[in-house]
Amino acid sequence: LKSLNPGSQRSIQVISSFTVPPAREFPLREQEWEEVARRAPEIVQAQLVSARKGGMRPQALDRLKESGAHDISRLRERIFFPSLDRWIPVIEPDPYFVLDYVGEEGVLYFLDEPLTFSRRMDAAHAGFSLRVTGYLERGESLEISKECQIAPSDVLRAVDSKGTFLALVDLSASGNGLPGAVDIAWRARPSDSYRKNPERLAAQLKELVGSKGAALLYAGSDDRASQLSLFLAERDLLSAAVLPGRLPRGFVFPQESILVSGTEDLFGVSRRKRRTKRRSGREIFFKDLTQGSLVVHEDYGVGEYRGTETIRTSDGERDYLAVGYRDGVLHLPVDRIELLTPYVHVGDSKPKLSKLGGTEWQRQKERARSSIRRLVTDIAALYAARQSIKGHVYAPDTPWQREFESSFPFEETEDQLRVIAEIKGDMESYKVMDRLVCGDVGFGKTEVCFRALFKCVMEGRQAALLAPTTVLVSQHYNNLLERLEGFPIKVRQLSRFASPREQNETIKGLASGEIDIVIGTHRLLSKDVSFRDLGLLAIDEEQRFGVDHKEMIKALSPSVEVLSLSATPIPRTLHLSLSGIRDISLLE
């Protein structure tokens, strides 16, 4: 056994043992599985009877019946599922409070702002009860779900029954404290500022010495601590403690004669900002230019930079840039460097140098202009067609959609929830979605994408996720397989990691509609790949695909919903988003 560095993939050291913690918050023992599986049919049947008597709508009643049968089946088969936590009252009949895990003797408890604590707990429980009531009315939950959260009154009784408590409050008010507690008033105020008046600090310290008080001064550095100590020694104020540590702002306890002065109180706030001259793009290009580098002259084409030369002319000596071509050398004055741009390599082959004479370079430029014009015309026509087409209107979220989303092991951020709502809004409207999700690495773009893919499949349509590398394809494939465990959704990957036989089976499955989701590289854009009913195309790291690649599937199916993910979108994509041709969502 060896420990491993996941970054370098190298062994660290030999270990004799390791601990594998449970993968879930409440791993179930065999007898617990048996008990909950035994009681589940009784509980579901009792709720169905109660729901019929209460006049529940037939649609909600069918949903309750289906959900209950689904839970019973998985409990009998010992299968973990996202909504298993609603069976906690059966698994753990006696609720536990966090204080039950703390020792009984010699423990001092601190309770911060009891009134705020009580109000927020009441609000959280009211929200929980409201959500559970909604689920019950729609037939999406069971009555026992109400017992999944301890009532605020039970929490307060548990707090009151424990040992010694110290409640901390800003303002003493009715209900903001502990019943029968001793009231200790500790008055404080912010420390004064002494930056422009150090003698005021000396005067206050002398008063503290006279009243047998204490002072603690945070200098912020060793040098400042030495200067402050010398200042105090000259005034015979050696009783004040000077620390080199940093505390931004201090405070004073007047009744207890205690002064704690912070670094900003003593020396002020430094707001000076170091100014740096920003180099222009041309300056950076010239500084980084080395002999042998390929450059492009606006009028003469691709050449090889050969250094600078000083040439004497009738106007005197001047510095020139020497650029070599196939049929000669061009000497360009240094002050005309704006005519040169660095050559950007495409592929591994070395480009052929242009000629100073002839019309070859002009013909190349004209061919490039014509190609760009055709591409722009095609893209404009495609986007015009997509905006005029009415897209597929997706239904609201299904119970399976909510179950899939609840299996996400992390709490969603506010931005994630907002972006997910924007994507669902696009899909549930007549508008054909073309949305860019822009966010840094680790901000949750993949989860947003997975939920969109799942929603598409719930409508009986196919979804495709396009990724730039085989490694990323494999990563997405494995993560999505794990998330879709327990759902009847067929996922395949299409990249060089798959064997030729597997690729052929995947292509056939896409054409027949047997495969619901495919994750692949550029291989997805091959002519032999077709879909029975493609509903959503997601493009991860969209900046790494060429314009023609990204527009190819859109052209084959103009009504397909498109979701692009990028941490660093290219200027063209940003322009389309900011001009309103494409929608943009930000994850911050």
N, C-alpha and C positions, 0 to 999 in steps of 0.2 A: 504494500500500500504506500502510495506517495501523494503528497499534496502537490497541486498544480497551479501555476500562474496562468490564468485564462488569457492574459494579454500576449505573453510570449510563447504560450503553449509548452513551457519547459517545467520539468519537475523541480520542486523546491527542497523537499526533504522527505525522508522515510518516516511514516507514522505507523503506530502499532494498532490504532483503532480510530473509529470516527462515529459520530452520532448523527442519525437521520431523524430529524423531527417530523411530526405528523404533517401531512400536506394540507390538512384542513383544521379548522378551529375545534371541531368536536368529532374526532374519530370514534366510530361506534363499535362497541363490543358485540359479540355474537348474540348474547342474550338481549341486548338493546335492539338489534335488528329484529329479532323474533317478537319482542314485545310490541314495537311500533307497527310491524307488519300484521300482528294479530288484532290490534285495536283500530287500525286505519279503516277497514271496511265498516265497522260499527259507527265510527265518527262520521264518515262520508254519508252513510245511509241515513243517520239521524239528521244530518244537515239537509239532505235532499227532502226528507219528510217535512222538516221545519220550513224549508223554502217553498214547498208546494202550498202548505197551509198559509204562509205569509203572502201568497199571491205573486211570487217572483215571475218575471217575464219568461216565456218559453225559451227564447234565445239564450238568456242568462242561465236558465235551468239546464239546458243542454251543455253549455260551457262548463258549468259546475260538475255535471255528471262525467264529462270527458276528462276534465282536469283531475277529478278524484280517482277515476279508473287508471289514469296515467301514473299518478303517484303510487297507488296500491301495487301496480305491476312492477314498478322500479324498486319499491321497498321489499317486495318478495324476492326479487332477483339480486338484492344487496347492491344496487347501483346508486352511487351518489349523483345528485342532480341539484341544479342551482336553487330550487325552491324547497329543498329539504329542511331549511331552517324554520319553516313554518310549523314543522312537527316537533320543535324543541320542547314545547310544554308536555308532550308525551314522552320524549326521550329523557328529559330532566324535569320531573314534576315539581321539585322544590327549587324555586328561584334563588340565585346567589347574587350577593351584592359585593362590590369591590372590597369593601371593608371586611368582608368575611375571610379574606385571605391575609389579613394583617393580624399580627400577634395581639393578645389582649392586654398584657401587662407592660407598663412603662412606656406607652406610646402617646405622643402628643400630636394631635391632629390640627391642621390649619385649614380654616374655611374662609375663602376669599369672597367678600361681598355676598353674604347669605341671601339678601333680598334679590339681587340680580341672579344668583344661582337658582333660587326657587322659581323666579319668573321664567327664566330660560328653560328650565326643566319642564315647567307647565306647558310652555309653548311647544317644546319638542314633542311632548306626549300628546298634546292636542293635535299636532300635525300628523303624528303616527296614527292616532285614532281615526282622523279624517280620511287618511289614505286607506286604512283597513276597511272602513265603512264603504268607501267607493268600490274597493275590490269585491266586497261581499255582495253589494247590489248588482254588480256586473257578473257575478258567478265565477270570479277569478281567484277566490281564496276561501278559507274555512274559518269557522268561528273561533277555533283554537288559536288563530293568529293573534287575537286580541291579548292573549296571555304571554306573547313573546317579549313584551316590555314591562318592566316593573313600574307600578304607579308611583307618581311623585310622593304621595302621602306615605307609602311604604318606605321609600328612600329616606325621607325626613325622620321617620320613626327609627330606622336603622341608625341614622346619624346621631339621634338623641340618645340612643341606648349605649353608644360606645363610650370610650374613656374621656380624657381631658381634651377639650377643644379650645382653640384660640381663633376667634373670628376677626378678620381684618376688614375694616370698613373705612371709606373716605369720609362719609358724612353719617353721623348718627341719626337714624330715623326710625319711625315705627315699623317693626318687622324686620329691620336690618340689623340683626344680631341673634343671640341665642337666648331663649327664655330662662330667666333666673340667673343670667351670667353677670359677673362683676364688670363694671364699665371702667376701662382704663383709657383716659384721654391723653393722647400723645400729640401735642401741637408742634407743627413744623412749618417752615417757610423756605423758599429758595435762597441759596447763598447770594450775597451781594457780589457785584463785579468790582475788582480791585486793579484792573489793568492800568488805568490812568491815574489811580490814586493809591499807591502802595502804602502810604502812611496811614491811610484809613484801615488797612489790614493790620498794621502794627498796633493801632489804637484799640481795635476790637480784640486782638490777642491779649493785650494788657488787661482789658476788662475781664476776659476769661480767666486769666491767671489769678486776678484778684478774687474772683468768685469760685476758685478751685474747679474750673471747667477744663475741657479738653478740646484740642484742635487737631485735625488731620488734613494735610494739604497734599494734593496730587499735582506734582510738577509736570509730568508727561515725558520726561527724559532725564538722563543722568546729569547732563550739563545744566539744565534748568533747576534740577534739585540742588546742585552745588551752589548755584547763584542765589537761590532762595534761602538756603541754609546760612550762607554768608550774610545775607541781608538781615535775617533774624538774629544771628549771633551778634552783629554790631549793635543791636537794640536790646540785647540781653533777654531774648525770647526763645530760649533753648528748649522750653517744655513742649512746644508745638512739634508734632511729628511730620516730617517731610518725606514723601514717597516718590520714587521716579515713575511709578505707574501712571496710567491715564484714566481719569474719570471725567467725562465731558462737563457735567454740571453738578454742583454740590447742594447742600441743604444745611439748615440751622434748626436746632432744638433749643429755643430760648429758655424755657423753664429749667431744662437740665444743663444749660450752659455748654452745649456741644456744637462745635462748628466743623463741618466737612466741606472743604472748598475744592471745586473741580478745576481741571486744567484750563478750561475756557473762562472760568471766573477769574483766574489769576493772570493769564496771559492773553486772553481774547481768542478769537477765531481767525485763523490764517486763511484768507480768501484769494491770495495771489495765485494766478494761474500761469504756468509756464507756457510761453508762446513759442511755437515752432513754425518755421517757415515751410509752407507746403510746396513741394516741388511740382512743377508742371509735368504733364505727360511727356512733352518733347524733351524736357531736361532728363527725366528718368530714362527715356529711350536712348538718348545720346550717351549718358553715363554707362548704361548697360551694354552698349554696342561694342563688340569685339571683332577682331580681324577674322574673316571667314564667315561671319554671320550673313545670312541672306536678307536682302531688303528689297522693297518694291518702290520703284520710282513712278511717279504719277504718269509721266509721259513715255518712259522707255521700258518699263516692266521690271522683271526679276533680275537682280544683279547680286554680286558678291562684294561685301564691304572689305576694303584692303587697307584701311587706315587713313590717317590725315597726312597731307603734304603741304609744305609752304612753297608757294610759287610767286616769283617776281613778275609783275606785269607793268604796263605803262602807268597804272594807278598806284604802284608800290607793291609791297609784299602782302599776300593774303593767304589765309589757311583754307584748304580745300579738302573735301571728303573724296577719296578715290573709290569708285564703284566699278568693278570689272564686269564686262559683258562678253558674249561669245566673240564679237568682232572688234573689241577695243575697250578703252577705259574712259569713264566719264568722271570729270573733275567738277564737283559741285561745291560752291561756296558754303562755308559753315553756316552763314546766316540764312541759307535757303534750305535748311534741314527739314522744314515742314513738308517738302516735296517727297520725303522718304517715309515709309512706314515699315515696321518689321514684317517679315514674311511668316505666315501662319501655316505650319505643315499640316497636310491632310494625308494620312497614310504613312507608310514607311519609306517609300521611294523618294529619292532626291530629285527635286525639280530641275528642269533644263533651263539654263540661263537664256535670257532674251537677247535679241540683237539690237544694236543702236540704230542700224539702218533698216529699211524695209517697213512693211505694214503689219507684221505678225502680231505685235502687241495690241495694236488697235483692233484687229480682228478678234483677238481673244476677249478684249473688253466688251466688244459689241455682242459676242455670243453670250457672255455672262449677263449683260443687260437684258437680252432677249429671254434668257432662261428665267431671270428674276421676274420679268414682266408676266411671263406665262404662269409662274408659280403664284404670284400675287393675284392675278386674275382668277385662277382656279380656286384659291383660298377664299377670295371675296365672294365668288359665286356659291361656294360651299356654305359659308356662314350665312349668306342671304337665304339660301334654300332651307338651312336648319332653322332660321328664325321664322320662316313662313310656315313651317310644318307644325302640326299639332302633335305633341308627343303623347306617349302612353301615360295615363293617369293612374298612379299606384294607389292602392287602398291604404287606409290608416294601418297603424301597427297591429300585428296579430299577437295573440298570447305567446306564440313561439318567438316572435321578435323580442318581446319583453323578457322572456326567459333567457334568450341568447344574450341580451344586453346585461341582464343581472348577473351573468356568469363572469363578467369582466372582473378580474381579481383586484382592481384598484378603483379608487373613487375618482369619478370624472371631474375635470376642472370646469370652471364656468365657461371658458372659451370652447372646450370640447362640446359641452352640451349645446352651446349656441350654434356652433358650426354644424353639428348633427341635425339640429332643428332646421337650419337653412337648407341642408341637402335634402332632408325629407320634404320640406316645403316645395323644393324644385320638382322632386319626383312625384309628388301628389298633385301637381298642377299640369295644365296642358303644355307648358313651356318645356322645350327640349333642353335638358340641363347641360351646361358647359361651364363648370365651376373649377376654379383654382384654389386649392387649400395650401396656404403658405405658412410654414412654421418651422422652427429650428428642430434639430435632431432631438428626439426624446420628448417632444411636446404632444404626442398622441395622434399623429396623422394616420398611423396604421390602423388604430382602433376605429377611427372615423370611417376609414375605407372599408373595413370588415363589416361594419353595420350597414353600410350602403349596399355591399355585395349581398348580404343576407336578405335585406328588404327586397332586392331585385328578384332573388330566387323564390321568395315567398309568393311572388306574383306568377310563378310558373315560367319565368324567363331565364335566360342564361346570362352569366356575368364573366368578364375577363379582367385579369389584373396583369398589366404589362410592367416588367421590371428590367433594368438595364444589364444586370449580371446574373449568371447562374447561381452564384452564392446567395444573392438577395432573393431570387426565385425560391430556392430551397428553404431559406429562412421563413419567408411568407407562407410557403406551403405547409411546413411543419407546424407553425404557429396557428394557422387557420384550421388544420386537422384537429389540433388539440381543442380549439374553441368550439368546433362543430361536433365534438364527441356526443353521441346520443341523438343527433338530428339526422334524418334521412336525406342528407345532401351529399352528392358525389362530387369530389374535388380531384383534379389531376394537375400535374405540372408538365410543361412542354419546354424542355431545354436539352442541352447536351448531356445532362445528368441522367436523362431517361434513355433507355435502350431504343433502337430502331423499332422493335416490335411494340414497345409501350407507346412510342410516339404515334405509330400507325393506329393503335387502338384508341388513343386519345382523339386523333383527328376524326376517326369514324364516329366516336361517341359525341363529338361536338356537332357533327353534321346531322346525326339522328336525334339529338336532343337528350341523349342518355346522360351526358355529363352536364352538371349544373354550373360549376365554376372551374375555370382554367387559369392557371398562373404560369406565365411564360416570358421568355425573352423575345428578341426580334423574330424568333421562329414563329410566333403567333401571326406575324405579318406576311408569312409565305403564301403563295398563290394556292397551295393545296389545302389551306386551312379555311373552313367555312363553318358558319353557325346556323342552327335551325332557327333560333329566335334570340339574337343577342340584344339584351336590354341595357347593359351598363358596361362601359369600358373605363377602368381605372388605370391611370398611368403614374407609377411611382418614380420619383426623381425625374420628372418630365423634362428638366433642362438637359438631360443626357441623351435625349432622342432628337433626331433631325426633324425639320419641319415636314418633310415628305413622309417620314415614318408616322408622325402623330396624326397627320390628316388622312392617311390611307384608309383606316377603318371607318372614319367618319364619312369618307366618300363612298365606301361600299354600302354603308347603312346610315344615311343622313339623320334618321330619327333616333339613333343610339344616344343614351345619356352618357356624358363624358365627365369624369372626375379626375383632375390632375393634382398630384401632390408634389411639393417642392420646398426645399429649404432655401434655395438660391435661384429663384426664377430668372430666366434670361430676359433681356430688355424687350424683345418682341412679345413675350407672354405677358409681361407687366403692362405693356402698352395696350394690348387687347383687353386686359382686365380693367385698367383705369379708364379706358375710353368707353366702357360699357358693353363692348362686344362679348366679353366673357365676364362672369361674376367672380368675385374674389372673396375668400374667407380667411381671416388671420387667426392663427393660434399663437398666443403670446404667453 
